[in-house]
Amino acid sequence: MKTKAKTNYRVRNWQEYDAALKQRGSLTFWVSEEVIEQWRNEKKTGRKGASNYYSDVAIATMGTVQSVFNLAGRQTEGFLESLFILMGIELKVPDHSTLCRRLSNLSVELPVIPKDDAIHVVVDSTGVKVYGEGEWKVRTHGVGKRRTWRKLHLGVDQGSGEILAAVVTTNDVADCEVLPDLLEQIDSNIEQVSGDGGYDTFNCYDTITQRQAKAVIPPRSNAQIQQPHNSELPPHQRDENLRRIHQIGRQQWKQESRYHRRSLSETAMFRLKIIFGGKLRRRFFDNQAVELFLQCAALNRMIQLGKPDSYKVEK
């Protein structure tokens, strides 16, 4: 029995990509004058009690450093204090309890390079461990009752690999329920949205159609066409996909519609877990969500440093 030969790829811009990978772990920091000026919160709430001493910029910086370098709370304090001393910056660092208290209300904006052309968005979700037994215990004795996850839903630009949208839910929320929230976060024009069978609902198709985008979602095997050709209603995208699958076959349809580009969302999730560990350190849901949003923002900045430009090696 012959096995299919593995496809090999070669990177064209290895020197630039190698430098970008090293830059991801660099301990060289630049703090702009704008960040220094915004470090302390000058806005007053107008309510009784003291206003927050530190700005959202300070809290986001500390939370990002903690995730990138996988530090505990007090270690993050010491890390930033030593950096500010070396840089000659006279700034106070938030303590770890302030960081935990402020994270839940922090608004995180994902840094994305703006694009003129319409984009192809690929969507998927992954589980991020909160607490539970280690892999060895699960393999040996099975899964215990206290093992749980959070689900991170991502919308990824298949061209640049940047995370365009992120939603965090509990592990009992279906992927199809979150798609409207993902697309709502994306301001750019969308050409196509690709997702796996978990998004095969009429609500998902209607949401994508409202964005004037093409929906590439494989219908389930027993799917039926809902609107006949002679219907007075406009053709539904799901019915059009089914008709095309009946004509050329499911595999050919996936090739034709560029469905396999959806795997790039899994690549983004793999990067996120490899770099940040795939496990949350926060106890409360809101803090866990912000922790993941900060990781997505940091990953975007890393991707913007440089990406591999690869091509298929012909044998």
Solvent accessible surface area in square Angstrom, and as a share of the most:
residue,aa,sasa,rsa
1,M,232,1.04
2,K,197,0.84
3,T,122,0.71
4,K,194,0.82
5,A,74,0.57
6,K,166,0.71
7,T,57,0.33
8,N,66,0.34
9,Y,139,0.53
10,R,141,0.51
11,V,46,0.26
12,R,150,0.55
13,N,38,0.19
14,W,136,0.48
15,Q,150,0.67
16,E,111,0.50
17,Y,39,0.15
18,D,48,0.25
19,A,56,0.43
20,A,6,0.05
21,L,66,0.33
22,K,138,0.58
23,Q,72,0.32
24,R,48,0.17
25,G,54,0.52
26,S,36,0.23
27,L,108,0.54
28,T,80,0.47
29,F,63,0.26
30,W,195,0.68
31,V,41,0.24
32,S,60,0.39
33,E,124,0.56
34,E,109,0.49
35,V,43,0.25
36,I,48,0.25
37,E,128,0.58
38,Q,76,0.34
39,W,4,0.02
40,R,127,0.46
41,N,34,0.17
42,E,128,0.57
43,K,163,0.69
44,K,159,0.67
45,T,67,0.39
46,G,78,0.75
47,R,184,0.67
48,K,206,0.87
49,G,67,0.64
50,A,109,0.85
51,S,32,0.20
52,N,67,0.35
53,Y,89,0.34
54,Y,25,0.10
55,S,14,0.09
56,D,77,0.40
57,V,51,0.29
58,A,0,0.00
59,I,0,0.00
60,A,30,0.23
61,T,45,0.26
62,M,0,0.00
63,G,2,0.02
64,T,28,0.16
65,V,9,0.05
66,Q,4,0.02
67,S,14,0.09
68,V,36,0.21
69,F,55,0.23
70,N,114,0.58
71,L,32,0.16
72,A,47,0.37
73,G,18,0.17
74,R,174,0.63
75,Q,109,0.48
76,T,0,0.00
77,E,31,0.14
78,G,36,0.35
79,F,47,0.19
80,L,4,0.02
81,E,82,0.37
82,S,52,0.34
83,L,22,0.11
84,F,10,0.04
85,I,137,0.69
86,L,148,0.73
87,M,68,0.30
88,G,64,0.61
89,I,27,0.14
90,E,174,0.78
91,L,41,0.21
92,K,137,0.58
93,V,15,0.09
94,P,0,0.00
95,D,57,0.30
96,H,52,0.23
97,S,58,0.37
98,T,16,0.09
99,L,0,0.00
100,C,55,0.33
101,R,153,0.56
102,R,28,0.10
103,L,1,0.00
104,S,43,0.28
105,N,135,0.69
106,L,13,0.06
107,S,104,0.67
108,V,37,0.21
109,E,156,0.70
110,L,29,0.14
111,P,34,0.21
112,V,52,0.30
113,I,96,0.49
114,P,122,0.77
115,K,67,0.28
116,D,145,0.75
117,D,114,0.59
118,A,49,0.38
119,I,11,0.05
120,H,5,0.02
121,V,0,0.00
122,V,0,0.00
123,V,1,0.00
124,D,14,0.07
125,S,22,0.14
126,T,22,0.13
127,G,30,0.29
128,V,4,0.03
129,K,30,0.13
130,V,15,0.08
131,Y,98,0.37
132,G,33,0.32
133,E,40,0.18
134,G,42,0.40
135,E,122,0.55
136,W,183,0.64
137,K,67,0.28
138,V,30,0.17
139,R,214,0.78
140,T,72,0.42
141,H,128,0.57
142,G,31,0.30
143,V,97,0.56
144,G,25,0.24
145,K,208,0.88
146,R,176,0.64
147,R,32,0.12
148,T,25,0.14
149,W,81,0.28
150,R,39,0.14
151,K,37,0.16
152,L,0,0.00
153,H,0,0.00
154,L,0,0.00
155,G,0,0.00
156,V,0,0.00
157,D,4,0.02
158,Q,30,0.14
159,G,54,0.52
160,S,26,0.17
161,G,8,0.08
162,E,3,0.01
163,I,0,0.00
164,L,20,0.10
165,A,0,0.00
166,A,5,0.04
167,V,22,0.13
168,V,13,0.07
169,T,18,0.10
170,T,53,0.31
171,N,74,0.38
172,D,117,0.60
173,V,38,0.22
174,A,44,0.34
175,D,22,0.12
176,C,26,0.16
177,E,106,0.47
178,V,4,0.03
179,L,0,0.00
180,P,42,0.27
181,D,70,0.36
182,L,0,0.00
183,L,2,0.01
184,E,137,0.61
185,Q,83,0.37
186,I,8,0.04
187,D,139,0.72
188,S,38,0.25
189,N,109,0.56
190,I,8,0.04
191,E,87,0.39
192,Q,5,0.02
193,V,1,0.00
194,S,0,0.00
195,G,0,0.00
196,D,37,0.19
197,G,42,0.40
198,G,40,0.39
199,Y,1,0.00
200,D,4,0.02
201,T,46,0.26
202,F,86,0.36
203,N,86,0.44
204,C,0,0.00
205,Y,0,0.00
206,D,63,0.32
207,T,18,0.11
208,I,0,0.00
209,T,71,0.41
210,Q,143,0.64
211,R,72,0.26
212,Q,167,0.74
213,A,8,0.06
214,K,96,0.41
215,A,0,0.00
216,V,1,0.00
217,I,1,0.01
218,P,14,0.09
219,P,2,0.01
220,R,128,0.47
221,S,114,0.74
222,N,108,0.55
223,A,15,0.11
224,Q,123,0.55
225,I,62,0.32
226,Q,102,0.45
227,Q,37,0.16
228,P,84,0.53
229,H,156,0.70
230,N,132,0.68
231,S,35,0.22
232,E,175,0.79
233,L,116,0.58
234,P,106,0.67
235,P,98,0.62
236,H,35,0.16
237,Q,40,0.18
238,R,9,0.03
239,D,1,0.00
240,E,78,0.35
241,N,13,0.07
242,L,6,0.03
243,R,33,0.12
244,R,89,0.32
245,I,16,0.08
246,H,126,0.56
247,Q,127,0.57
248,I,52,0.26
249,G,31,0.29
250,R,75,0.27
251,Q,122,0.54
252,Q,98,0.43
253,W,8,0.03
254,K,33,0.14
255,Q,119,0.53
256,E,89,0.40
257,S,5,0.03
258,R,96,0.35
259,Y,18,0.07
260,H,87,0.39
261,R,106,0.39
262,R,33,0.12
263,S,53,0.34
264,L,52,0.26
265,S,0,0.00
266,E,80,0.36
267,T,52,0.30
268,A,0,0.00
269,M,11,0.05
270,F,128,0.53
271,R,54,0.20
272,L,5,0.02
273,K,70,0.30
274,I,116,0.59
275,I,54,0.27
276,F,18,0.08
277,G,58,0.55
278,G,19,0.18
279,K,116,0.49
280,L,6,0.03
281,R,98,0.36
282,R,23,0.08
283,R,211,0.77
284,F,145,0.60
285,F,72,0.30
286,D,81,0.42
287,N,12,0.06
288,Q,0,0.00
289,A,12,0.09
290,V,8,0.05
291,E,8,0.03
292,L,1,0.01
293,F,48,0.20
294,L,7,0.03
295,Q,11,0.05
296,C,0,0.00
297,A,3,0.02
298,A,5,0.04
299,L,0,0.00
300,N,0,0.00
301,R,124,0.45
302,M,16,0.07
303,I,6,0.03
304,Q,67,0.30
305,L,90,0.45
306,G,20,0.20
307,K,67,0.29
308,P,50,0.31
309,D,67,0.35
310,S,56,0.36
311,Y,74,0.28
312,K,107,0.45
313,V,37,0.21
314,E,140,0.63
315,K,181,0.77
